[in-house]
């Protein structure tokens, strides 16, 4: 679920901030769930994931190659509670 949306997200994926905020959007293509989960777990464990090349799904269901970065975001008690993950084409 998205708490914040980068302005480039709409340019890359076609989802507006209104469509994405507070809702899950399908970005992971069929067959990519295990890879996505592994990256998610690495980042939540405290690792900063940089420059990982992956395929993602646009709103129109076409595939796009993106570079992903992800880092954990912590609550006041230092517990990782979310990820910050910009994507670039």
C-alpha positions as CSV (number, residue, x, y, z in Angstrom):
1,X,0.0,0.0,0.0
2,X,1.3,3.4,-0.9
3,X,1.7,6.2,1.7
4,X,3.5,8.6,-0.6
5,X,3.9,8.8,-4.4
6,X,6.8,10.1,-6.3
7,X,5.8,12.6,-9.1
8,X,7.5,10.4,-11.7
9,X,5.4,7.4,-10.8
10,X,2.5,8.6,-13.0
11,X,4.9,9.2,-15.9
12,X,6.4,5.7,-15.6
13,X,3.4,3.6,-14.6
14,X,0.3,5.7,-15.4
15,X,-1.2,5.6,-11.9
16,X,-2.1,9.0,-10.5
17,X,-1.3,9.8,-6.9
18,X,-5.1,9.7,-6.2
19,X,-5.3,6.2,-7.6
20,X,-2.2,4.9,-5.8
21,X,-2.3,6.5,-2.3
22,X,-3.7,4.2,0.3
23,X,-4.3,1.4,-2.2
24,X,-2.2,-1.4,-3.6
25,X,-1.4,-1.2,-7.3
26,X,-0.3,-4.1,-9.4
27,X,3.3,-3.4,-10.4
28,X,4.9,-6.9,-10.2
29,X,4.4,-8.9,-13.3
30,X,3.3,-12.6,-13.3
31,X,6.2,-14.7,-12.2
32,X,7.9,-11.9,-10.4
33,X,6.4,-12.3,-6.9
34,X,9.4,-14.3,-5.4
35,X,11.9,-11.7,-6.7
36,X,9.8,-8.9,-5.4
37,X,9.3,-10.5,-2.0
38,X,13.1,-11.2,-1.7
39,X,13.9,-7.5,-2.4
40,X,11.2,-6.4,0.1
41,X,12.6,-8.7,2.8
42,X,16.2,-7.5,2.2
43,X,15.1,-3.9,2.6
44,X,12.9,-4.5,5.7
45,X,15.8,-6.3,7.3
46,X,17.8,-3.0,7.2
47,X,19.7,-3.4,3.9
48,X,19.6,-0.5,1.4
49,X,19.0,-2.1,-1.9
50,X,20.4,-0.1,-4.8
51,X,20.2,-0.2,-8.6
52,X,18.4,-3.4,-9.1
53,X,17.0,-3.9,-12.6
54,X,13.5,-5.4,-12.7
55,X,10.4,-5.5,-14.9
56,X,7.2,-3.9,-13.6
57,X,3.7,-3.5,-15.0
58,X,2.2,-0.2,-16.2
59,X,-1.5,0.7,-15.7
60,X,-2.1,-0.4,-19.3
61,X,-0.5,-3.8,-18.5
62,X,2.6,-3.2,-20.6
63,X,5.9,-4.1,-19.1
64,X,8.6,-1.5,-18.3
65,X,12.2,-2.0,-17.3
66,X,13.0,0.0,-14.2
67,X,15.9,0.4,-11.7
68,X,14.7,-0.1,-8.1
69,X,16.2,1.2,-4.9
70,X,14.6,0.5,-1.5
71,X,15.5,1.4,2.1
72,X,13.6,0.8,5.3
73,X,11.8,3.6,7.1
74,X,11.7,3.4,10.9
75,X,9.1,4.4,13.5
76,X,10.1,6.3,16.6
77,X,11.1,3.0,18.4
78,X,13.5,2.1,15.5
79,X,11.3,-0.6,14.2
80,X,11.2,-0.8,10.4
81,X,7.6,-0.1,9.4
82,X,7.7,0.8,5.7
83,X,9.9,1.1,2.7
84,X,11.0,4.0,0.6
85,X,11.6,2.8,-2.9
86,X,12.1,5.1,-5.8
87,X,12.1,3.6,-9.3
88,X,13.7,5.0,-12.4
89,X,13.5,4.0,-16.1
